[in-house]
Amino acid sequence: MNELYPMKFNPIFKEKIWGGDRIKTVLGMNYSPLPNCGEAWVLSGVPDNGTIVSNGFLKGNELNELVEVYMDDLVGEAAFERYKTEFPLLIKFIDSNDSLSIQVHPDDTLARRRGLGNGKSEMWYILESEPGAEIIDGFNRKLDLKIYQEYLKNNKLTEILNTEKVHKGEVYNIPAGRIHALGPGILLTEIQQTSDVTYRIYDWDRIDDKGHTRELHQDLALEAIDFSMPDSFRTPYKKLLNQTTPLIDTVHFTTSLISFDKAIMKDYSELDSFVIYVCIEGKVRIEMGSSIESLKKGEVLLIPATAGKVILSPTEQSGILEVFIS
């Protein structure tokens, strides 16, 4: 069997009522056929939405098919034992040209009790934001279910939501149970559990091009909502040039930022996990053994769990998100 190598994938594009054109214009995916492309799923093992390898001898194979064949060589022993043949993470780019619905995702326990597979915890890295762009992230006061239902019943939900003005380079951790939404004018990358379960609570009373409102899931959302208040909504970090800067470390994924203008070497020989590189700035040459790939802004590379040393060489000031399961 041929050795695994760094793999690139063909994106899956998603038309959204709130989508725009920045996935094409800013991230260079001008081959997207969609006029309102809200999401590009650049690495996905979601059933019926698996991304396809675009390079090397495995070109044409779907991600979960590779997990079935290569098992822990691809994803690592712990991840294969836990997730079996489903790749555990989904990587997206999201362009919000309008407000997304106010929504919440179930955690693993609730999702599995409802027969929905994994829950959905996620994080956002802001790539671009227009002046004044905002997100909804949790509540702005302490609540309980009864008070929440009163505001919802009286069409005053927005009065209890926390808003944050966002800027390029900021990081937001959105654990399952956190009520949230993107406002207009934001381009980001999202790292999340493999799940497509969303409970839509409010959709701004808008209608689609056929005159229909989108389905809401207010009752299903009730048990999913976490009413606790975090100490901080934005994840603080200090960017370090030519070093690995930790961002998010959860049971579902670990994400770091590598901002660099000279070559660095990463040694993954003791890491029991695949590694995902998400290029957020510039262009990078990546060497793993005899395999060489290039990665530019808007592209993703999957490094197999069998990797040892990987050399990252930027051709200009560059930045990548490094994602794995710890």
N, C-alpha and C positions, 0 to 999 in steps of 0.2 A: 504494500500500500504506500502511495506517495506521501511524503511528509506534508503536514499542514503548513500554511503560510499566511501572511496578512491578507485579509479578504476585503474587497470593496463590494458594494451592493447597489442595485438599481432602486431609486426611491419609488415609493408609492404616493401619489398625489391625491389630496382630498379636497373636493370642492366644498366650501362653507359659505353660508349666507353672510358671514362677517369677514370673509377672506379678502385678500388684496393681491398685489403683484410683486411684493418684495422678495418672495422666494425665488422669483425669476430674476428680478433686477439687482438685488443686493447679493444673493447667494449664487447667482449664475446658473440656476436651473431653468434656462430659457426654453428647454424642451418640454416643460410642463404644458399640457394642452388646455389647462383650466383657466377660465377668465377670473375666477375668484378663488385662488388657491389658498386655503387657510392653513393647511398642514402638508408637510412632506415627511412621510415615515421613512427614515433613511436606514433604520435597522429594526426589523420587526419579526417576531415569531408569533404574532397574534393569528389564531386560526383563520384561514382564508385570506389573510393579509400578510403572508410571509414574504420578506424581501428575497430577491434572487441575486446570487453571486455574479459579479460582472467582470472578474479577472481570474487569470490562472486556470489550472486544469479542472477546477470545480465550477467554472463558469456555467451558468444555467441551472444550478442546484439551489433549492429553497433552503432557508436557514434551518428550520426544524428537521428537515431531511438530513442535514449535516450532523445535527445533534444525535439523531438516531444511529448514524453510521460511526461517528467518531467519539461519541459519548464524552467521557471525562477528559480525553485528549483535547477536546475542543473547549469544554466549559469548566473543567476542574472536577475533582472527585466530590467535593461537598455540594457544589451546585447541581451536579447530575443526580446525586442521591436525593436532593431536596425537590428538584423540579422535573426530574426524569427527562423526557424528550422535548419539553417545551423550553425554548430559550427564554430566560427569565426577565429580560429588560427590553424596553421599547424606547427608541431614540427618535425624537421628532424635531422639526423646525416648525414654528407656528408664527403666522403673520396675522395680527388682528387689525383689520382696517375699520372695524366697528366693534362694539362691545360684545363679548361672549355672554352666554347665559350665566346666571348665578347658579352654581352647582356644587355638588359634594360627591365624594367617592367613598364606598365602603372599605373597611379594613379587611384583612384576610379572614378573620373569624366570621364576620357577617356575610361576606361574599360567598364563602364556602358553605355556610349554613343555607344560603339561598341558591346554591347550586351554580354559582357564577365563577368558579375558579379562584384566581387571586384577587385580592383587594388592589387598591391603586393609590400608592404613595408616589409623589413626584417631586421634582425640583425644577426651578427655572433659572437659566442664566440669560440675562438681558443683553441682546446683541445690538439692538438699536431702539431708541425711543424718541418720539417727537416731544417737543417742549410741553410740559404739563401732563404727559401721559400717566395714567393711573392704573393700578390693579385693586381689586377687592381681595382682601386677605384676612379672613376671620372676622370676629366681631369687635366692636369698639367699646364694649362694656361687658360686665359679667351678666350672664343670662342662665336661665334654665329652660327646659322644654316648654313649660307653660307660658312663660313670658314670650318666648320665641313664637309660639303659635298665635298669641294675641296680635303681635306685630304683623305676622303673615296674613292672618284673617282680615286685618284692617288695611291691607295693602300699604303697609308702612315698613316693609322689610328693609329698604335701603337706609332707613334711619338708624339701624343698629349694626350696620356693616362698617368694618374698618377699611379705609382706603389708604394707599401708599403711592406717592409719586415715585416713579421709577426712572433710573438712569442707566446708561450703557455700563456694562460690567458688574451690575448688582446681581446678587444671588438670593433666591427665595426658596425655602424648603416648605413644601405643601404636603404634610402628611395626610394620610387617609383620615377623613372626618373633618378636615378644615374646609369650611365654606369659602369659595373663591371665584374669581372671574378676572379676565383680562379686559381692560378698556381699549379703545382705539389707539393706533399709533405705536404699536409695539411689535418688534421682531425678536424672538427668543428661541433658544434650544431647550427642549424639555427632556428630562431623563426620568423614566417612570418604570414601575412594575409592568409586566406583560398583562395588560387588562384593557378592555375597552368599555368598562362599566361606568356610566355617568348618570347621576340623578340630577335632573334639571329642575331647579326650584322656581326660577323666574326668568323670563326671556324678553323682558322690556316690551311686552304686548305687540311684538312685531309679527309680520306675516311674510310668508315666502312668495315666490313669483307666481304661485298658483292660488294665492289668497288664503292660505292656511296658516294657522299658528302651529308652532312646534309642540310636541307632547311634553307635558310636565310630569314630574315624579315626586310631588310634594309629600305624599304619604310614605313612599318608600324611603325618602331621605330622612325622615324623622329619627329613625333608629341609628342612622349612620353619622349624624352630626355630633361633633365633639365641641362642647361649649366651654372648654377650658381656655384660659388666656395665656399665650406664650409671653415670656419676658421681652422678646423682641421678634418682630415679624421678618425683618431683613436679616440675612446671615452675614455678619461682619467678617472680613478677612483683609490681610495685607499682602498685596501682590509682590512677589519676590522674583526679580529677573534671573533667569537661568537656574531656577530652583523649582521644586514641586511644592505648590501652595495648597494645603488641605482646605476643602470647602465644606463638604457634607459627608458624614460618616454614619450610616444607619444600617440596620439589619438587612435592608433591601439592596443598598448599593453604597459604594464609596466613590466620591468624586473629588478630584483635585484639578487645579489649574497649572499648566506649564506655560509660562510666558518667557520667550527666549530669543536671543539673536545670535547664538553660537551653538555648536553641536553639544548634545548631552547624551549620556548613556544611561539606560534604565535596565536593571537586572531583575527579571521576574522569575528567576529559577526557584525561589522559595515561595512564590505566590501560587496558591491553589485556586486559580480563577483565570478565565479569559480577561482580556483588557480591551476596552473600546477607546479609540481616539476620535474625538469630535473636533474638527478644525474650525476655530471661530475667528481666526485672523491669519492672513499671510499664506505661506506655502511651505511645506515641510517634506523633506526626503526621509524615508523610513527604511532602515536596513535591519533585517532579521535573518541571520545566517547568509545564505546566498540570494535571498529574496529582497528585492528593492521595489518600493512603491513611493509614489508622491501623493501628497494630500493637500488640498487647497480649501479655502474657506467654504463651508457648506457641505463638505464631504466627511465621511465616517469610515474608519478602518477597524476591522475586528482582528485582534491578535489572539491566537489560540493559547490555551493553557499550557501547552508544551513549550512555549517560548522561554528562552533564557535571556540573553542580552539583546537589547534593541537599541539602535543608535538613531537619534532624532537630529536631523541637520536642517535648520531653517535656511531658506534662500533669501529671506528678508525677515524683519521683525514679525514674529508669529506667535500664535497662542493656540493651545489645544486643551480640551478637557480630557482628563484621563479617568476612565470609569471602570470599576471592577466590583466583584462581590468579595467581601472579606469575612 
